[in-house]
């Protein structure tokens, strides 16, 4: 049996707006089943999801890992698209509650398997650690907000120098190249919004290559910040939607209002911004790549007048951005200490038994379909 394919993405990200969630986009609310897993740090939520995923992938099911932006080794969600089943971490900051309890949604509370008396002994340590984690994230988010201000300044110098008529012509040519021969589909298209990358304890991380299997062509829109890359991608996403084509739209981890990546499965087409925040090695991928360089529309005579300011804004941005990532890393270190308090209090034999019950139920759904 052929092993299933694994796609990796982020449903939530650490952004200049704080923690930004697209958790309502992970799976449709009228799917087969959603397991919302709750419990403290270190109780086995991510491990449970990963273990179920391993079995299903070996049985040939394609999977989605919705990775955790605050812990590079963990996942916040597992989706089995073919049977419409998802398992989601329902704890802070991505609080999830079943929309249709019983009919679709089910809460799995791993707190039923810990010993309260052991946790009471370390109560003060837990409270203090949670406070420190919250403070470090507060500092990180303020730094990301400040980094965005520097990035906005960086972009503003470029925007002042652009031939926007030329950019608009290129955008129109891109739409024609992508949608030529496309047959409009009836009914509303499903436009799914997620993140392709995230600011994590290890810095910027993305798993874009896992998303591109099965696609044939990639339009890479390159250019300095402020040259209009995101605007071009937003135009593509809107056109796909009005054409009735299901589309995955991946947003910028610094500014969720911007778009970094658009996938249009029906057209076997990818449109990606060549962004400093989304570096991807395309040489290992079997894709026809067409590059659109928006730097061709920069008036360098004007831009050179702002060279010192651009350099200062660029330096300031990266300095503050990396400082934010450092505080996320420090928060992860304290979170690891929290897990050390919870693990000894857990009865993992009961957690494993619950995992097996969920797995068997999922296999029944697969058999029924």
N, C-alpha and C positions, 0 to 999 in steps of 0.2 A: 504494500500500500504506500502511495506517495505521501510524504510528510507534508502537512499543511504549511502555508506561508504565514509569516509573522510580520505584521506592520506595527511600527512604533511611532507614537505621537504624544502630544500633551493636551489634556482637556483643560488644564489650569496652568497659570504661569505667574511668576513674580514680575510685576510690571511697574511702570511709573504711576499707575492708578492703584497700586497695592496688589493683593492677590486677585487675579481676574479669572473668572470661571466660565467655561463653556460646557459645564457638566450636563446641561440639558440637551446637548448636541451628541452625547456619546451614543445613545440609542433612542429609537422612537419610543414614546411613552406607551404605545399600543403593541409593543413587542410581545414575545412569548413569556419571558420571565426576567425580572430584575431582582437580584439579590443585593441588598444594601447591608454591608458588613460594618458593624460598629464595635468599638472597644478601644482601649488605651494603646499607647505606643509599645511596640514589642510583643503584642499578644498574638501575632501571626496572621494578620489580615492579608498583607502582600504575599506571604509565603503560601497561604491557602489558595489564593487566586493563581499564583504561578504554578503550583503543583497540579491544579485542575487543568490549566492550560497545557502543560506538558503532555498529559494523557490524551487530551483532545487533538493536539497537533500531531501526535504519533498516529492517531486514527484518521488523519487526513484532513482535519478541519482547519481552515484558515482562521487566524486569530488577530485581534488587535490588543496590544498592550498600551494602555494610557499611562505613561510614565509619570513618576512623581517629580515635580520640579524642586522639591526640597530634600530629596534623598535619591541619589543616582542609582541606588541598588533596589529601589522599591517601585511598585506600580500602584496606581490609584484605581485602576479599572482593567477588567478583562472582558472582551466582547467576542462572541462567536456569531458572526453575522449570518451564517447560513441557517441557523436555527433561531435567531432573534433572542439570544440570551446574553445578559450582561451581569457581571459581578462588580460592585462599586464600593470603594471605601467611603463610608458615610460620616466620617469624623471631621472635626475642624481642621483646616478652614473650608473644606469642600463638603459642607453639610448637605446631605441628601436624604430626602424622605420619600417613601413610595407614593406616587400619585394615585395609584389604584391598588390599595392594600388588599392582599388576598387574591384579587383577580389577576394582577400582574406582578405587583411588588411584594417583597418579603424581607423583613429585617432579620439578619443573623447577628445576634448579640454575643460576642465572645467574652463579654464581662461575666456571663453565666459560669465561666470556667476558671475564674480566678478566686483566690482566697483573700477575702476582705481583711482578715485579721493581719495578714502579712503586709498588705498595703497601708494599713493604718499605722504600722510601726514607722514607715518612712513617709508619712503624710507631709511633714514639713519640707522634706527634701523635694518631694514631687511638686509642691506648691511653688517653692523657690525656683526650681528648674523651669517650670512653665512660665514663670514671670520673666526669667532671663531670656528664654526663647522668644517670648513676645516682644521684649525690648529690642533684641537684635533684629528681628524682622521689621519692627517699626523704624529702626535706623536704616536698614537696607532699603525700605520702600521710600524713605525720604531722600536717600542718596539717588535712587533711580529717578525720582521726580526731578532732582537737581540735574542729573545726567541728561534727562530729556530737554531741559531748558538749554543746556549747552548744545545738544544735538539740533534743536530747533534753530539756534543761532547759526550753526554750521550750515544747515539747509537754507536759511534765509539768504546767505551770501550767494549761494548757487542759484537759487530761484530768481534772483535779481538779474542774473546773467544769461538766462535761457531764452532760446528762440522757441516759444511755446507753440507757434504755428507749425514748426517742424516736428515737434513732439506729437502734436495732434494728427499730423499726416501719417506719421509712423504708426500711431495707435490705430488709425483707420485701416491701414494696410495690414496690420496684425490681425484685426478682427476679420478681414476678408480672407486671409490665409487660413485662419483657424476654422471658420464656420462655412467656408465654401462647400456646398453640397450637403450641409446639415439639414436634416428634415425636422422641422419643429414638431415637438411632441405635445399631445393634449394633456391638460391637467397641470397643476402646479408642480414645478420642479423642486426636488429636495436640495436645498442649499445648506450644506453642513459646515459649521464654523469651528475651527480648532486651532491649536498652535503646532507648528512644526519644530520649534526649538524653545529653549527655556534658559533662564539664568539659574544655575544650580550651584550646589556646593563646589562643584568642579569647574565653575565658570559656564560659558556658553556651551550648550550641548544640543545637537540635533541628530535625528535618525532618518533624514530625508531619503537616503538610498533605499530604505525598506519600503517607502511609499510608492516608488516609481516602477516596480515590477509590473509588466504587462502594458506599459505605455510605449509608444513608438517614436514620438517626436517631442522635443522640448524647445520652447522658445525662451531663451535666457535674456532678460532685459537688464542690462548693466548700466552703471552710471554712478557718479558721486551722490551723496545725500542731497536731496533737493532738486534732482533732475527730473523727477516725475515718475519713478519706477512704480511706486505703489498706486498712483493714480491710473496708470496704464493697466495694471493688474485688476484694479477695481472695475474698470470699464469692461474687461474680458469677463469677469465674474457676473456682472449685470447682464451682459449679452447672453451668456450661457443660461441664466435664469429666465430671461424673456423668451428664449428659444425652447424652453421646457426641458433643458438638459440637466440632469442631476450633477451637482458640482460640489467638490470639497474646497473650501476656502480657508487657508492657513494664515493667521494674523501675526503681526510683529510682536515679539515678546517685550519690547520696550514700550511701544505704543499700539495697543490692541485695535485702534481705529484704522491702522494701516494694514495692507495685505502684502505678504511675502511670497505666497505660493498658491496656485490655482490648479486643481486637477479636474479634468473633464473626461471621465471614463468613456463615454459614448464616442468621443472623437479621438480617443487614445492619445490625448494631448496634455502636456504639462506646460504651464507658464510660470516662470520663477524669476524673482528679483535677485540679481547678483548683489546681495546686500553684505555690508561689513559685519552684520549680525547673523548672517545665515551662510557661512562658508561651506560649500559642498564640492567634493572632488567628483566631477562628472566623467573622468576618464575611465572609470571602472564600469560605467553603465552602458548598456547596449541601446543607445538612443541617438536618433538623428537630432543634432543640436543646431539651432539657428540662433545666432547672437545678434541682439539689437542694442547698440551702444548709444545711449542718450548723451554721453559726453560730446558727441559730434555736434550737439546743438548749444554748447557753451560758448559764450563770447569771452575768450580768455583775456582780451584786452581789458574788459571790465573786472573780471575775476582777479586778475593780478594786482589790481588796486587794493584788494582786500586780503592779500596773501598773508599778512601778519595776523589779521583778525581770524582768518580761517584756521591758521596753524594753532592759534591760542585756543579757539573753541574746540578743535579736534583733540588737542592735548587734554583740555579740561574734561571733555566728555569721557575719554578712556580712563583717566585717573579716577573720576567719581564712579564710573560704571564698575571698574574693578574693585573699588572700595565696597560698593554694594554687594558684589559677589562674595567678598571676604566676610561680611557680616552674615550672609546666608550660610557660609561655611561654618562660622562660629555657632550659629543657631543649630546646625546639624550636630555639632559636637555635643552641645547640651542635650539635644534630643536623644542622642545615643546613651547619655547617662540616665535619662528617663526610662529608656527601654530596659536598662539593667535593673531597675527597680521592679518593673512589671514581669519580666520573664520568670524569675524564681517563684512568683506567686501564681503562675499559670499551670493548669493541668492540661498539658499539650496532648495527652492521649485522648481526652474528650474533644479537643479541637480537631484532631485528626479524624475522629469518628464522625464529627459533623461534616468535615470536608468530604468524606466518603459518601455520606448521605446526599450531599448536594451534587456530587459528581454522578452518582447513579440516577438522580432525578434528571440531570441534564442529558445523560445518555438516553433516557426514556423519551425526552422531548425529541432528540435526534431520530430515534427509531420511529416515533409517531409521524414524523414528517417525511 
